[in-house]
Amino acid sequence: MRLINTTTYALHKSEEPEVVASPGYAILSHKWVGAEVLFEMLNSADWRASNIETPQMEKIRSACTRARERDPPLKWLWVDTCCIDKLSSEELTTSLNSMFEWYYRATVCYAYLHDVPDLKSLDPKQSNQKSVWFERGWTLQELLAPRNMEFYDQDWNLMGTKTGLADYLHLATGIDKKYLTGASNFKQTSVATRMSWMAGRTTTEVEDIAYSMLGLLNVNMSIKYGEGVKAFIRLQKTLMESSTDESIFAWTTPTKGLTCYRSLDETPKWAPQSWGLIAPSPDCFKKYGDLVIFQDMCVPRLSGGYRWMQQGVQFQMPMKSGTEVTNMFGLPRKEVTLSLNCWRYGTDGKPLRINIQLLKDGDIYRRVQCNDLGQTKGAKPKTNSVFGIDQVLTRPLTIAQPEFDPYC
C-alpha cells in the first residue's frame, strides 16, 4: 500500500513504521474526471516540484489539507488514481483485492462530489437529484466500507457525514439506513441484496463491475483486464466455491437491459428467456434487494450444496417419493421447479420460498421463464422415512450455463 504525505505530496510505502503509526490515514472517494494524476506523475520529484495546477491535482491538495486540519492531524492520504502502480500486474491485483480493507481501515474517508454545488442541492425528498458519484461501481464499496465518512461539495465545503446524511443516501442508493449508519453489518444480507445495490451502476472498464464487488462479497480473484463481461460470470463462479447462499440464482431479466455495461460500444449478446443460473449482470437483481436467508428452513443439499460443473451448475434436488425430479415410472420429468434456499416476505408477513423453472434438454436442464421468479408458501423441506428416520433424499441435477460471448 502506497500513501501520499499530506504535506510534501511524496509517495511512501506503508511498510515504513512511521506510515502505519497512529493516528492512521485518510482515504479519498471520488469520480475520475479528465486527466487524473497518475502514479508515474506523483512518484516523480520533478513533477511534484513543477507545482502543476489542474483540477485533478487541486483535488488531491484539498484532500491533503482536510487531513492535516484534523485533530489529531493525519500525515497520510490514499488516492486510487496515483497510489497504485498500474503497470505492475502483481501490485494491481493485490490493490484491487485489498481495496475494501483499505477503506475500512482508514481513519476517515472523504467523499468528494465534484458536481454538487452545495448541501441544498442534496434534497432527500428528490432522489433523482444526485451526483454521478452514486452511479459508479467503485463508489458502492467506498460508501459501505468506511467507518467514518465525510461528504464534500465541489468547493470542498463539508455537507455532512454518512450517518448524518443517511436519509438521503438511502434514497439515492436503495441501501437500508441501518447498513449506512453501522447499526447492522451489511455482510449479513443475502448475495441478491448486495447485487441489487450494484444494479444500474457502471464503470469505465467493464471488468470493474466484478472487481469492485470483491470486498462486498468477501472473495478474491485474479485481475484479467480484457476478459470483458465474462469477469462478472467468473466472480459468481468464484463466490460459489465458498458460499452456500442460493439467492445468487434469484434474478430475472432486467426490463431496461444490461445497463451496467452501458460503457461498451455494443450491448452484450445473450438469451434473456433461456439462460443458465448465473446472471449476466447485477442489473438482473434490481428487484430482489429484499431476499433473505433462513438457515433453519433451508432444504439440505448433499455434497456441499451446489457446485460448478463443466456443463453448468449441479444441484442436489429433493425427491420426495421419487416424484420431485422423476415421474411415477422413475423417469426424469421434463419440467422441474427448483426451490431455492432464499425467501421474501409476503403481504401477510410470512416468508415465501423463491423458485425457478427448469426444462429438460437432453441429459441436462435449462432455466426458462427468466423474466419471472416463482414464490411458494411454506418452507419446510419434504422428507422420506429411511429406517424410521426422516431424511431429505436428493438426486443430482445439472442446469446448463450458456457461454456469455459479447462478440457473437
C-alpha positions, -999 to +999 in steps of 0.1 A: +000+000+000+014+034-010+003+066+008+007+103+000+025+125+025-002+152+031+025+180+034+050+171+007+027+150-016+055+124-019+046+087-021+057+063+006+053+025+011+031+017+041+056-009+053+076+020+068+068+022+105+061+059+106+034+054+079+013+028+098+016+045+132-014+061+148-035+082+141-037+064+107-045+077+073-073+094+053-087+080+020-104+097-009-136+085-027-144+104-059-153+101-096-124+102-120-128+133-142-105+142-171-067+137-169-063+124-133-029+125-115-013+091-120+013+071-101+041+079-126+034+116-121+032+119-084+061+095-079+084+120-098+101+146-076+105+168-107+068+166-115+058+175-079+083+204-079+066+218-110+035+228-090+011+217-117-022+235-114-050+213-126-084+205-111-072+169-105-041+179-086-061+205-067-085+177-056-055+159-041-042+190-024-076+198-009-080+163+005-045+166+020-055+199+036-086+184+052-064+156+065-039+180+080-066+201+096-080+171+116-074+168+153-050+150+155-037+158+120-033+129+095+000+127+078-011+103+051-037+100+024-046+073-001-060+081-036-068+054-061-056+074-091-020+077-080-013+053-052-013+022-073+014+014-099-010+000-125+019-011-147+026-038-122+001-066-126+010-080-092+005-047-074-027-041-093-041-075-083-031-070-047-046-035-046-080-043-061-083-073-037-073-052-007-092-020-015-123-028+006-100-034+036-081-002+030-113+018+030-124+000+062-092+007+080-090+044+071-094+069+099-117+089+077-129+087+041-135+119+022-162+116-005-157+144-030-188+151-051-174+174-079-208+180-094-227+191-063-227+229-057-239+228-021-258+209+006-291+224-005-289+205-038-290+173-018-328+171-013-337+138+004-372+142-010-360+142-046-338+111-051-334+120-088-312+149-078-279+131-071-243+132-081-228+109-107-208+096-077-238+074-070-238+059-104-203+045-103-194+009-095-164+015-073-182+040-050-205+013-037-178-003-016-164+031-009-197+040+007-201+008+027-166+001+039-155+032+058-165+035+094-161+073+093-171+091+062-175+128+053-191+143+022-178+174+005-193+196-023-174+208-053-158+236-033-147+213-005-173+225+019-184+198+044-220+187+037-223+161+064-213+126+075-225+093+063-246+089+094-260+124+092-269+121+056-283+085+059-318+096+048-306+110+016-281+082+010-309+056+015-330+073-012-301+077-036-288+041-033-316+019-020-294+007+008-312+004+042-301+031+067-291+005+093-262-006+070-252+030+063-251+040+100-233+009+111-262-003+132-261-036+113-234-054+093-243-053+056-224-085+051-252-103+069-275-095+039-281-120+011-260-120-020-290-109-040-294-079-018-258-068-023-261-074-060-292-053-062-272-023-048-249-026-078-277-026-103-277+004-126-241+014-117-214+014-143-176+016-146-152+028-173-136-006-176-164-032-179-144-057-158-146-034-129-183-042-124-170-075-110-137-063-094-155-035-075-176-062-057-148-083-044-148-068-009-186-066-008-188-104-014-157-113+006-139-131-023-105-128-040-099-130-077-071-127-102-074-095-123-077-100-160-085-068-179-095-078-214-120-106-203-149-081-207-183-090-193-170-125-185-155-111-154-189-109-137-196-146-146-162-155-131-170-135-100-201-156-094-183-189-100-156-178-075-183-169-050-199-204-054-167-220-042-171-205-007-208-196-003-240-216+001-262-185-004-286-196-031-300-161-037-272-157-062-295-176-085-326-155-077-327-130-106-348-121-136-343-104-170-339-066-164-366-046-181-341-019-191-314-042-203-279-047-190-273-010-181-242-018-160-224-023-194-235+009-210-199+020-213-195-006-241-200+004-277-223-026-282-248-043-258-236-078-249-255-106-266-273-131-245-305-152-245-328-134-219-356-160-219-334-192-218-303-188-198-284-206-170-284-200-133-255-174-134-268-139-141-251-118-169-252-086-149-260-071-114-289-054-132-308-087-130-310-084-092-325-049-091-359-061-079-346-086-053-329-065-026-355-078-001-344-115-003-334-131+029-319-164+041-333-185+069-308-212+078-333-232+099-356-235+069-331-245+042-335-276+022-304-298+029-281-301+000-257-330-001-221-329-014-216-293-004-249-280-018-244-268-054-212-268-075-199-257-108-195-284-134-182-284-169-217-281-183-232-258-157-244-258-121-252-291-104-279-291-077-289-319-053-327-319-058-351-333-032-370-364-045-400-370-022-412-405-031-393-401-063-417-375-077-398-343-074-374-348-104-388-381-117-423-392-126-442-422-112-422-445-135-389-433-122-381-413-154-368-377-153-395-351-155-394-327-185-403-297-164-389-292-129-393-265-103-361-257-085-369-243-050-341-221-037-330-216-002-340-179-001-372-161+008-390-128+007-418-118+029-454-119+015-481-093+021-492-113+052-457-111+067-450-148+061-420-160+042-423-172+006-397-195-009-383-184-042-382-209-071-373-210-108-384-232-137-362-257-155-368-275-188-351-308-197-329-306-227-311-339-234-292-350-203-293-316-187-318-289-178-321-252-188-336-224-170-367-210-187-391-181-179-361-159-169-384-129-167-401-143-135-394-159-102-419-182-086-430-179-049-442-208-028-458-207+006-444-230+032-407-235+039-403-270+053-385-295+031-402-327+022-387-358+038-386-395+033-385-421+061-354-442+059-351-469+086-376-449+107-356-416+104-369-387+084-344-376+057-344-355+026-334-377-003-318-360-032-308-366-068-282-346-087-295-323-115-273-302-138-285-268-152-267-257-183-249-224-184-245-209-219-213-193-229-215-155-225-198-142-256-204-104-262-189-107-297-212-133-311 
